[in-house]
């Protein structure tokens, strides 16, 4: 469902999506999540789809790949499951504690990097990933992968398979063909500054910040103030997590494609039938 809202002068997009910072009034995002729906908001500019001047940035784990790539590497190494969802661990109030990429990498200390090739051989792509990426490329968009996993070899494989233009990824430290359990270089301890990275990527591509589209969980890990700044600075932030949503083609609906558009894309011969039976997500079919 597409809705156009006439907003009061001075209203910020982040306020509409997240609610006011100074009170407990709920924004559109929280209301939609309470009813099992997703929302993507952007200022109306008479364009209801991405265009050839857009830069679309995807996450890797649980976005393009339906599992966490670090977990796949840890599993291939024969180590205990790293994700709380895999081992049933829970934290305060029953919530699953977050296992950081640094902790997972530390588990791989001393393991051969050759296991990455085995992971690549069986790498599970999210249903709909090939359809979405091919559609974006045909529109003339530039595509990038942004990941803090450090598994560059896996990210490069995804890049070549899905036709991405480039990868932004931390590098892991390797000695004698084995992981040291640390990230490489002086910036190993510096976490990704998403806003700065997105600005640099947009500048590199000559794309206006408002035409930078992020897919995955771009607001995850950001403080509220930074999340608001990101919503105000860049284009649509499309939420997707493969553990909650089964088909990446829902991204096309959230970016303005109709059900007939997506069905037509699936029937094109230049797609390989990616997705469950060529069917669009049930929720999106009703839009």
FILUM-988446 format. One line per 8 residues: number of its first residue (from 0); for each residue x, y, z of N, C-alpha, C. Coordinates in Angstrom, 3 decimals, decimal comma. Last residue first. Example, Ala and Ser with C-alpha at 12.3 -4.5 7.8 and 13.67 -1.06 7.14 Angstrom:
1) 12,850 -2,250 7,080 13,670 -1,060 7,140 12,900 0,030 7,870; 13,190 -5,690 7,800 12,300 -4,500 7,800 13,200 -3,300 7,800 $
This chain:
286) -1,054 -6,144 -1,870 -0,907 -4,694 -1,841 -1,414 -4,073 -3,128; -1,081 -8,836 -1,882 -2,347 -8,199 -1,566 -2,273 -6,678 -1,600; 1,498 -9,533 -2,303 0,553 -9,787 -3,373 -0,756 -9,052 -3,128; 2,731 -9,083 0,143 2,924 -8,099 -0,905 1,933 -8,293 -2,040; 2,008 -11,317 1,566 1,599 -10,001 2,070 1,690 -8,964 0,975; 3,214 -13,371 0,069 1,771 -13,285 0,173 1,303 -11,915 0,603; 5,814 -12,648 -2,254 5,381 -12,789 -0,876 3,883 -12,552 -0,753; 5,408 -14,291 -5,463 5,736 -13,134 -4,649 5,253 -13,348 -3,229 $
278) 6,780 -17,310 -6,723 5,662 -16,582 -6,173 6,126 -15,404 -5,351; 8,594 -19,092 -7,681 8,329 -17,906 -8,479 7,198 -17,078 -7,950; 9,105 -21,065 -5,841 8,088 -21,315 -6,825 7,750 -20,114 -7,679; 10,798 -18,975 -3,970 9,968 -20,156 -3,759 8,879 -20,273 -4,794; 13,693 -17,901 -5,884 12,544 -17,658 -5,017 11,671 -18,885 -4,955; 14,716 -17,723 -9,252 15,053 -17,562 -7,834 13,820 -17,263 -7,019; 14,634 -18,173 -11,948 13,612 -18,784 -11,122 13,877 -18,681 -9,654; 16,678 -16,703 -13,054 16,826 -18,160 -13,032 15,782 -18,829 -12,159 $
270) 16,107 -14,161 -15,506 16,142 -14,595 -14,119 16,150 -16,118 -14,108; 15,875 -13,809 -18,150 17,187 -13,475 -17,589 17,230 -13,635 -16,092; 13,290 -14,315 -18,813 14,249 -15,406 -18,979 15,597 -15,091 -18,363; 10,728 -13,192 -16,607 11,777 -12,885 -17,573 12,801 -14,007 -17,634; 9,071 -13,706 -14,524 8,859 -14,487 -15,742 9,937 -14,246 -16,792; 9,760 -11,864 -12,585 10,030 -13,283 -12,327 9,919 -14,130 -13,588; 8,787 -9,510 -13,702 10,226 -9,700 -13,549 10,566 -11,163 -13,362; 6,029 -9,907 -13,472 6,643 -9,819 -14,788 8,144 -10,046 -14,737 $
262) 5,763 -9,811 -10,716 5,416 -11,060 -11,423 6,034 -11,074 -12,812; 6,495 -7,147 -10,332 7,341 -8,210 -9,789 7,040 -9,540 -10,471; 4,382 -5,787 -11,648 5,788 -5,538 -11,997 6,657 -6,716 -11,573; 2,160 -6,667 -10,265 2,306 -7,078 -11,664 3,731 -6,851 -12,151; 2,612 -5,394 -7,785 2,600 -6,844 -7,862 2,781 -7,335 -9,290; 4,893 -2,588 -8,321 3,579 -3,193 -8,102 3,693 -4,708 -8,182; 7,491 -0,833 -6,590 7,072 -1,753 -7,641 5,708 -2,336 -7,304; 8,331 0,722 -4,414 7,376 1,276 -5,360 6,973 0,387 -6,518 $
254) 9,859 -0,377 -2,476 10,481 0,689 -3,263 9,585 1,180 -4,397; 8,391 -2,411 -1,463 8,617 -1,277 -0,574 9,282 -0,102 -1,298; 8,592 -4,183 -3,606 7,288 -3,588 -3,271 7,481 -2,333 -2,426; 11,297 -4,866 -3,416 10,798 -4,194 -4,614 9,456 -3,518 -4,348; 11,385 -6,201 -0,966 12,106 -4,933 -1,107 11,587 -4,152 -2,321; 10,233 -8,601 -1,410 9,410 -7,611 -0,720 10,064 -6,230 -0,789; 12,195 -10,221 -2,381 11,444 -9,426 -3,364 10,487 -8,441 -2,699; 13,272 -11,809 -0,410 13,826 -10,471 -0,567 13,044 -9,610 -1,562 $
246) 11,362 -13,709 1,785 11,661 -13,453 0,379 12,094 -12,005 0,189; 10,735 -13,993 4,499 11,251 -15,143 3,766 11,740 -14,842 2,362; 11,585 -12,359 7,459 10,938 -12,225 6,155 11,560 -13,241 5,207; 13,089 -13,170 9,634 11,710 -12,712 9,858 10,908 -12,613 8,562; 15,539 -13,871 8,787 14,974 -14,708 9,842 13,518 -14,336 10,129; 16,249 -11,921 6,980 15,769 -13,196 6,445 15,199 -14,111 7,510; 15,259 -8,709 7,204 16,014 -9,717 7,950 15,429 -11,068 7,571; 15,057 -5,388 6,203 14,924 -6,790 5,812 15,826 -7,643 6,678 $
238) 13,899 -2,106 5,612 14,218 -3,136 6,602 14,048 -4,520 5,983; 15,253 0,400 3,824 14,331 -0,723 3,675 14,742 -1,828 4,635; 15,304 3,703 3,793 15,951 2,604 4,505 14,953 1,456 4,543; 15,484 6,059 1,122 14,742 5,049 1,867 15,643 4,033 2,565; 18,314 8,340 1,449 17,042 7,931 0,888 16,397 6,838 1,724; 19,787 10,356 4,143 19,788 9,457 2,989 18,374 9,130 2,524; 19,283 12,165 6,251 20,357 12,420 5,292 20,206 11,622 4,008; 17,280 11,317 7,963 17,181 12,653 7,383 18,157 12,866 6,230 $
230) 18,171 8,819 8,749 16,874 8,934 8,071 16,739 10,277 7,360; 20,531 9,600 10,048 20,597 8,763 8,857 19,299 8,844 8,058; 19,531 11,022 12,221 20,377 11,705 11,251 20,451 10,919 9,946; 18,228 8,969 13,576 17,448 10,080 13,035 18,232 10,831 11,965; 20,463 7,464 14,283 19,428 6,863 13,452 18,562 7,948 12,808; 21,768 9,239 15,963 22,389 8,887 14,689 21,397 8,249 13,731; 19,956 9,306 18,098 20,301 10,551 17,401 20,917 10,262 16,035; 19,913 6,619 18,938 18,704 7,245 18,404 19,022 8,502 17,595 $
222) 22,803 4,819 17,753 22,094 5,554 18,783 20,928 6,294 18,139; 22,792 1,775 15,903 22,959 3,223 15,956 22,220 3,810 17,151; 22,151 -0,887 15,782 23,382 -0,515 16,470 23,633 0,974 16,548; 20,402 -0,593 12,758 20,781 -1,453 13,878 22,110 -1,011 14,469; 19,784 0,711 10,493 19,695 1,494 11,725 20,137 0,704 12,952; 19,947 -1,181 8,444 20,926 -0,087 8,486 20,900 0,724 9,771; 19,338 -3,979 7,800 19,066 -3,363 9,102 20,038 -2,196 9,304; 18,360 -3,863 4,494 18,819 -4,734 5,575 18,381 -4,166 6,899 $
214) 19,388 -1,421 2,293 18,528 -2,591 2,459 19,133 -3,511 3,507; 19,314 1,998 1,394 19,938 0,935 2,176 18,929 -0,179 2,427; 19,989 4,277 -1,146 18,987 3,379 -0,574 19,715 2,269 0,170; 20,580 7,502 -2,012 21,237 6,324 -1,439 20,184 5,507 -0,702; 19,532 9,863 -2,783 19,356 8,742 -3,703 20,143 7,509 -3,262; 20,288 11,712 -0,957 18,870 11,336 -0,926 18,568 10,187 -1,885; 22,945 12,171 -1,687 22,661 11,344 -0,506 21,202 10,880 -0,472; 23,591 11,801 -5,181 23,098 12,610 -4,076 22,717 11,707 -2,909 $
206) 26,527 10,366 -6,494 25,090 10,217 -6,237 24,703 11,106 -5,064; 29,123 9,786 -7,222 28,500 10,994 -7,725 26,994 10,978 -7,574; 30,411 7,679 -6,080 29,559 7,376 -7,226 28,923 8,619 -7,846; 31,726 8,945 -3,984 32,504 8,183 -4,962 31,701 7,933 -6,232; 29,581 9,890 -2,530 30,511 10,836 -3,157 31,314 10,158 -4,253; 28,508 7,502 -1,599 27,702 8,364 -2,462 28,590 9,338 -3,227; 30,626 6,637 -0,011 30,205 5,823 -1,142 29,387 6,650 -2,127; 30,709 8,653 1,930 31,866 8,428 1,073 31,491 7,632 -0,178 $
198) 28,189 8,289 3,100 28,506 9,562 2,449 29,688 9,393 1,493; 28,497 5,750 4,159 27,487 5,972 3,127 27,756 7,270 2,381; 30,498 6,235 6,074 30,755 5,335 4,955 29,771 5,563 3,821; 29,177 7,940 7,856 30,361 8,411 7,139 30,649 7,551 5,914; 27,141 6,196 8,744 26,797 7,451 8,085 27,974 7,965 7,268; 28,544 4,032 9,947 27,685 3,836 8,784 27,435 5,128 8,024; 31,446 3,260 10,886 30,647 4,459 11,031 29,749 4,533 9,805; 32,365 0,216 12,294 31,904 0,897 11,092 31,092 2,125 11,465 $
190) 34,682 0,558 14,998 33,468 0,027 14,406 33,087 0,850 13,177; 38,015 -0,087 15,426 37,059 0,977 15,117 35,846 0,385 14,425; 39,894 -1,999 15,705 38,977 -1,818 16,828 37,926 -0,741 16,575; 41,344 -1,853 13,359 40,667 -3,105 13,690 39,630 -2,924 14,786; 42,854 0,118 12,288 41,447 0,432 12,526 40,656 -0,793 12,940; 45,317 -0,958 11,785 45,200 -0,052 12,914 43,750 0,252 13,274; 44,840 -4,449 10,748 45,203 -3,050 10,639 44,938 -2,226 11,876; 42,189 -6,873 10,822 43,471 -6,416 10,323 43,626 -4,899 10,422 $
182) 40,813 -8,591 13,674 40,668 -7,833 12,437 41,999 -7,180 12,103; 41,687 -11,884 14,896 41,620 -10,419 15,001 41,350 -9,811 13,629; 42,208 -14,529 14,650 41,116 -14,162 15,556 40,963 -12,666 15,730; 43,908 -15,385 12,798 44,513 -15,034 14,089 43,442 -14,684 15,122; 43,443 -18,081 10,537 42,901 -16,897 11,200 43,657 -16,644 12,506; 46,096 -19,188 8,371 45,137 -19,414 9,459 44,655 -18,080 10,037; 48,181 -18,874 6,607 46,964 -19,500 6,119 45,915 -19,767 7,176; 50,104 -17,491 8,092 50,381 -18,870 7,658 49,099 -19,600 7,272 $
174) 47,649 -15,383 9,332 49,064 -15,749 9,414 49,226 -17,212 9,055; 45,410 -12,706 8,910 45,733 -14,108 8,596 47,240 -14,299 8,689; 42,791 -10,630 9,967 44,235 -10,897 9,997 44,478 -12,390 9,802; 40,207 -9,450 7,786 40,662 -10,192 8,962 42,158 -10,459 8,839; 38,800 -6,315 6,845 39,650 -7,465 6,545 40,094 -8,130 7,846; 35,487 -5,066 6,217 36,708 -5,133 7,013 37,505 -6,374 6,621; 34,179 -3,904 3,119 34,268 -4,960 4,129 35,556 -4,821 4,922; 32,304 -3,226 0,412 32,987 -2,537 1,505 32,984 -3,498 2,681 $
166) 32,378 -4,036 -3,009 32,171 -4,507 -1,643 32,944 -3,606 -0,689; 30,673 -3,252 -6,143 31,804 -3,342 -5,225 31,374 -3,735 -3,823; 28,589 -4,036 -7,856 29,683 -3,214 -8,369 30,896 -3,232 -7,446; 27,072 -7,290 -8,317 27,306 -6,052 -7,579 28,521 -5,319 -8,150; 26,113 -9,737 -9,376 26,353 -8,591 -10,235 26,522 -7,269 -9,517; 25,888 -12,062 -7,955 24,683 -11,239 -8,075 24,903 -9,968 -8,893; 28,476 -13,160 -8,120 27,302 -13,971 -8,440 26,077 -13,118 -8,734; 30,216 -11,166 -7,265 30,319 -11,661 -8,639 29,083 -12,447 -9,060 $
158) 29,270 -10,810 -4,576 29,373 -9,687 -5,519 29,372 -10,186 -6,962; 29,664 -13,322 -3,472 28,300 -12,812 -3,609 28,271 -11,670 -4,633; 32,474 -13,319 -3,520 31,726 -14,349 -4,255 30,287 -13,889 -4,489; 33,006 -11,226 -1,814 33,401 -11,093 -3,211 32,694 -12,127 -4,081; 32,097 -12,330 0,599 31,438 -11,138 0,059 31,767 -10,952 -1,419; 33,958 -14,377 0,925 32,545 -14,708 0,752 31,808 -13,531 0,116; 36,264 -12,862 1,222 36,203 -13,861 0,152 34,761 -14,258 -0,126; 35,750 -11,325 3,521 35,791 -10,683 2,205 35,658 -11,690 1,069 $
150) 34,559 -11,344 6,274 34,694 -12,490 5,376 34,674 -12,002 3,928; 33,989 -9,220 7,858 35,398 -9,484 7,594 35,632 -10,651 6,659; 31,516 -8,224 8,628 31,872 -9,595 8,996 33,376 -9,849 8,857; 30,372 -5,874 7,973 31,451 -5,800 8,960 31,913 -7,184 9,383; 29,439 -4,789 4,699 29,409 -5,800 5,750 30,587 -5,626 6,700; 27,759 -3,825 1,946 28,428 -3,258 3,121 28,305 -4,260 4,263; 27,779 -3,885 -1,511 27,600 -4,688 -0,302 28,395 -4,030 0,813; 26,081 -2,031 -4,068 27,229 -2,250 -3,192 26,825 -3,135 -2,016 $
142) 25,194 -0,945 -7,319 24,938 -1,832 -6,186 26,212 -2,056 -5,385; 23,590 1,597 -9,145 24,853 1,019 -8,708 24,578 0,229 -7,440; 20,909 1,287 -11,526 21,424 1,583 -10,184 22,808 0,969 -9,994; 19,602 0,721 -13,859 20,809 1,540 -13,936 21,403 1,895 -12,594; 17,604 -1,036 -13,947 17,209 0,359 -13,782 18,408 1,302 -13,854; 19,031 -3,341 -13,958 18,372 -2,957 -15,209 17,851 -1,527 -15,145; 19,792 -3,475 -11,284 20,811 -3,252 -12,301 20,178 -2,794 -13,617; 17,339 -4,015 -10,038 18,037 -2,769 -9,728 19,083 -2,445 -10,798 $
134) 16,835 -6,567 -11,117 15,914 -5,458 -11,370 16,589 -4,114 -11,124; 18,959 -8,044 -10,053 18,855 -7,882 -11,504 17,931 -6,722 -11,861; 18,311 -7,903 -7,313 19,557 -7,316 -7,806 19,512 -7,094 -9,316; 15,803 -9,260 -7,236 15,939 -7,875 -6,769 17,181 -7,212 -7,363; 16,481 -11,824 -8,231 15,445 -11,014 -8,873 15,620 -9,546 -8,522; 18,340 -12,711 -6,388 18,748 -12,522 -7,775 17,750 -11,664 -8,544; 16,792 -12,844 -4,018 17,974 -11,972 -4,095 18,367 -11,687 -5,542; 14,735 -14,678 -3,805 14,421 -13,369 -4,344 15,622 -12,464 -4,534 $
126) 16,000 -16,277 -0,929 15,064 -16,309 -2,070 14,707 -14,893 -2,514; 19,405 -15,722 -0,160 18,021 -15,470 0,231 17,128 -15,562 -1,002; 21,731 -18,378 -0,660 21,238 -17,045 -0,979 19,782 -16,912 -0,544; 24,006 -20,246 1,105 22,570 -20,111 0,823 22,174 -18,656 0,552; 26,882 -21,846 -0,041 26,346 -20,591 0,480 24,872 -20,432 0,109; 28,514 -23,982 -0,569 27,147 -24,267 -0,098 26,442 -23,014 0,413; 30,902 -22,884 -1,388 30,300 -23,941 -2,207 28,845 -24,197 -1,831; 31,573 -21,202 0,733 31,124 -20,612 -0,527 30,414 -21,655 -1,393 $
118) 32,486 -23,050 2,612 31,278 -22,271 2,899 30,707 -21,709 1,608; 34,784 -23,905 1,329 33,720 -24,878 1,568 32,403 -24,170 1,867; 36,275 -21,593 1,397 35,887 -22,138 0,095 34,774 -23,157 0,238; 36,752 -21,306 4,102 35,893 -20,325 3,441 35,411 -20,846 2,091; 38,637 -23,149 4,836 37,242 -23,516 5,094 36,273 -22,517 4,453; 41,058 -21,999 4,482 40,544 -22,829 3,390 39,089 -23,214 3,597; 42,030 -20,803 6,711 41,127 -19,996 5,890 40,552 -20,797 4,722; 42,126 -22,853 9,624 42,583 -22,575 8,272 41,546 -21,763 7,492 $
110) 42,255 -21,562 12,963 41,573 -22,346 11,937 42,034 -21,911 10,548; 43,364 -19,798 14,770 44,079 -21,034 14,483 43,446 -21,908 13,421; 40,292 -18,483 15,753 41,747 -18,403 15,893 42,392 -19,768 15,676; 37,568 -18,379 15,762 38,206 -18,996 14,592 39,731 -18,984 14,672; 36,727 -16,933 17,906 36,528 -18,384 17,963 37,289 -19,100 16,844; 37,105 -14,359 17,008 38,039 -14,878 18,004 37,928 -16,399 18,122; 34,862 -14,067 15,411 36,176 -14,153 14,773 37,209 -14,733 15,732; 32,911 -13,868 17,379 32,875 -14,995 16,447 34,225 -15,190 15,768 $
102) 33,660 -11,485 18,597 33,643 -12,719 19,382 33,663 -13,948 18,474; 33,301 -9,692 16,454 34,632 -9,858 17,062 34,719 -11,157 17,855; 30,607 -9,772 16,038 31,474 -10,319 14,997 32,871 -10,564 15,544; 28,890 -10,679 19,122 29,506 -9,749 18,185 30,346 -10,481 17,145; 25,823 -11,749 19,938 27,187 -12,253 19,840 27,871 -11,435 18,760; 23,389 -10,556 22,113 24,044 -10,382 20,821 25,468 -10,911 20,901; 21,055 -12,671 23,798 22,205 -11,774 23,841 22,870 -11,710 22,470; 17,575 -12,622 23,486 18,807 -13,299 23,109 19,965 -12,319 23,142 $
94) 15,502 -12,041 26,345 16,038 -11,628 25,053 17,349 -12,343 24,770; 14,559 -12,524 28,867 14,303 -13,535 27,850 14,853 -13,182 26,482; 15,480 -10,582 30,546 14,106 -10,466 30,069 13,800 -11,442 28,936; 18,863 -11,138 29,535 17,906 -10,518 30,425 16,553 -10,376 29,759; 19,208 -13,876 27,221 19,745 -12,921 28,169 18,656 -12,376 29,073; 19,758 -17,195 26,073 18,896 -16,025 26,271 19,500 -15,149 27,349; 20,478 -19,728 23,636 20,845 -18,875 24,764 19,896 -17,704 24,877; 20,103 -21,452 21,501 19,038 -21,329 22,487 19,361 -20,467 23,671 $
86) 21,856 -21,623 19,457 22,152 -22,438 20,632 21,146 -22,278 21,760; 20,854 -20,015 17,453 21,249 -21,373 17,114 21,469 -22,241 18,338; 20,381 -17,594 18,516 19,230 -18,267 17,932 19,538 -19,716 17,616; 22,924 -16,771 19,211 22,019 -17,182 20,272 20,807 -17,911 19,738; 25,601 -18,044 17,182 24,425 -17,187 17,326 23,519 -17,689 18,432; 27,545 -20,022 17,136 27,879 -18,721 17,719 26,658 -17,861 17,972; 27,804 -23,485 17,860 27,061 -22,400 17,222 27,313 -21,086 17,945; 31,165 -24,773 18,231 29,782 -24,614 18,688 29,122 -23,415 18,023 $
78) 33,004 -25,697 15,204 32,887 -25,071 16,519 31,431 -24,963 16,931; 33,694 -26,490 12,680 33,402 -27,520 13,671 33,281 -26,998 15,082; 33,939 -24,717 10,695 35,164 -24,980 11,467 34,946 -26,032 12,544; 31,358 -24,438 9,920 32,233 -25,213 9,041 33,536 -25,567 9,758; 30,495 -22,731 11,986 29,951 -24,092 11,886 30,853 -24,979 11,042; 31,921 -20,418 11,338 32,134 -21,056 12,642 31,653 -22,507 12,607; 30,739 -19,897 8,851 32,176 -20,184 8,931 32,504 -20,896 10,242; 28,109 -19,414 9,603 28,393 -20,492 8,663 29,863 -20,889 8,716 $
70) 28,430 -17,178 11,216 27,947 -18,421 11,821 28,243 -19,618 10,923; 29,171 -15,343 9,282 30,135 -15,702 10,327 29,728 -16,999 11,014; 26,823 -15,110 7,805 27,987 -15,755 7,186 29,049 -16,131 8,216; 23,643 -15,923 8,803 24,793 -15,119 9,188 26,059 -15,799 8,660; 21,486 -16,611 5,970 22,053 -16,906 7,278 23,208 -15,955 7,562; 20,759 -15,857 3,457 19,670 -16,042 4,419 20,163 -16,454 5,803; 22,367 -13,160 1,918 22,467 -14,558 2,361 21,468 -14,760 3,491; 21,308 -10,618 1,794 21,581 -11,328 0,545 21,758 -12,825 0,794 $
62) 20,533 -10,920 4,728 19,942 -10,030 3,729 20,127 -10,698 2,367; 21,948 -12,418 6,464 20,497 -12,380 6,651 19,830 -11,306 5,792; 24,845 -10,613 5,669 24,245 -11,648 6,511 22,761 -11,388 6,717; 24,928 -8,132 4,023 25,274 -9,476 3,559 24,557 -10,546 4,368; 23,041 -5,236 2,947 23,790 -5,998 3,924 24,051 -7,389 3,381; 23,306 -3,050 0,132 22,729 -4,210 0,795 23,650 -4,713 1,899; 22,539 -0,062 -1,364 23,524 -0,735 -0,518 22,833 -1,831 0,295; 22,296 1,608 -4,332 21,565 0,700 -3,445 22,578 -0,154 -2,691 $
54) 22,114 4,724 -5,665 23,080 3,767 -5,133 22,344 2,920 -4,111; 20,672 6,185 -8,604 20,585 5,693 -7,228 21,719 4,724 -6,906; 20,212 7,034 -11,114 21,153 7,819 -10,321 21,148 7,393 -8,864; 18,198 5,547 -12,258 19,574 5,240 -12,628 20,618 6,035 -11,877; 15,931 5,237 -9,420 16,281 5,535 -10,806 17,763 5,287 -11,025; 13,277 3,673 -7,530 14,683 4,093 -7,681 14,956 4,391 -9,150; 9,957 5,098 -7,823 10,902 3,992 -7,886 12,320 4,533 -7,845; 8,361 7,258 -7,988 7,923 6,203 -7,083 8,814 4,971 -7,142 $
46) 8,776 10,632 -8,012 9,417 9,395 -8,467 9,027 8,292 -7,499; 7,799 12,889 -6,876 7,184 12,472 -8,144 7,861 11,247 -8,746; 8,811 12,984 -4,378 9,480 13,795 -5,392 9,013 13,430 -6,791; 8,213 12,811 -0,938 7,629 12,661 -2,276 8,345 13,577 -3,261; 10,578 11,350 1,215 9,880 12,550 0,767 9,408 12,358 -0,660; 9,866 8,071 2,500 10,732 9,014 1,797 9,902 10,222 1,389; 9,747 5,002 4,287 9,286 6,387 4,112 10,329 7,204 3,360; 8,443 1,850 4,640 9,573 2,583 4,073 9,080 3,980 3,755 $
38) 7,404 -0,643 6,898 7,186 0,680 6,329 8,508 1,237 5,803; 5,690 -3,736 7,462 6,925 -2,987 7,265 6,593 -1,650 6,624; 3,711 -5,436 10,021 3,912 -4,806 8,714 5,256 -4,091 8,665; 2,709 -6,389 12,444 3,380 -7,314 11,534 3,606 -6,757 10,143; 1,818 -4,471 14,131 0,807 -5,193 13,346 1,428 -6,088 12,279; 4,037 -3,343 15,193 3,062 -3,906 16,134 2,001 -4,733 15,420; 5,205 -2,243 12,951 5,772 -3,465 13,516 4,813 -4,131 14,485; 3,588 0,056 12,672 3,568 -0,998 11,654 4,102 -2,310 12,203 $
30) 4,313 1,484 14,977 2,915 1,095 14,770 2,824 -0,043 13,762; 7,017 1,916 14,516 6,606 1,115 15,668 5,170 0,633 15,521; 6,905 3,530 12,145 7,625 2,257 12,181 7,139 1,360 13,311; 5,511 5,882 12,757 4,925 4,910 11,835 5,585 3,545 11,952; 5,974 6,489 16,341 6,095 6,794 14,926 5,494 5,689 14,071; 4,279 7,406 19,363 4,849 6,385 18,496 4,902 6,859 17,044; 5,243 9,629 21,894 4,344 9,403 20,769 5,005 8,436 19,784; 6,732 10,361 24,109 6,520 8,937 23,858 5,538 8,654 22,731 $
22) 9,123 13,050 23,331 7,958 12,465 24,019 7,760 11,030 23,567; 11,293 13,962 21,877 11,050 14,563 23,199 9,853 13,983 23,936; 11,437 12,954 19,376 12,508 12,579 20,306 12,201 13,015 21,731; 8,478 11,654 17,824 9,266 12,773 18,355 10,292 12,302 19,369; 8,882 8,814 15,579 8,183 9,552 16,617 9,053 10,681 17,139; 10,055 7,564 13,433 10,422 7,107 14,766 9,624 7,743 15,889; 8,799 8,760 11,147 9,094 7,329 11,201 9,288 6,835 12,629; 8,500 11,466 11,736 7,363 10,715 11,209 7,570 9,212 11,386 $
14) 11,089 12,098 12,496 10,008 12,266 13,470 8,789 11,462 13,035; 12,455 11,724 10,127 12,770 10,863 11,263 11,690 10,933 12,323; 11,458 13,840 8,593 11,111 12,470 8,230 11,361 11,511 9,390; 10,167 16,687 10,349 11,284 15,886 9,861 10,842 14,454 9,591; 8,249 19,521 9,615 8,261 18,156 10,152 9,408 17,368 9,529; 8,182 21,953 8,310 9,195 21,762 9,342 9,237 20,369 9,938; 4,729 22,049 7,793 6,023 22,632 7,458 6,995 22,430 8,623; 3,035 18,885 8,086 3,212 20,292 8,463 4,603 20,782 8,076 $
6) 2,457 16,755 5,205 3,048 17,015 6,518 3,102 18,514 6,816; 0,417 14,564 3,697 0,762 15,984 3,673 1,207 16,373 5,082; 1,363 11,421 2,528 0,931 12,191 3,698 1,361 13,647 3,534; 0,448 8,718 0,594 1,081 10,025 0,592 0,495 10,852 1,729; 1,028 5,279 0,521 0,275 6,367 1,154 1,077 7,650 1,053; 0,650 2,145 -0,921 1,393 3,397 -0,951 0,506 4,512 -0,407; 0,845 -1,179 0,000 0,000 0,000 0,000 0,889 1,241 0,000 $
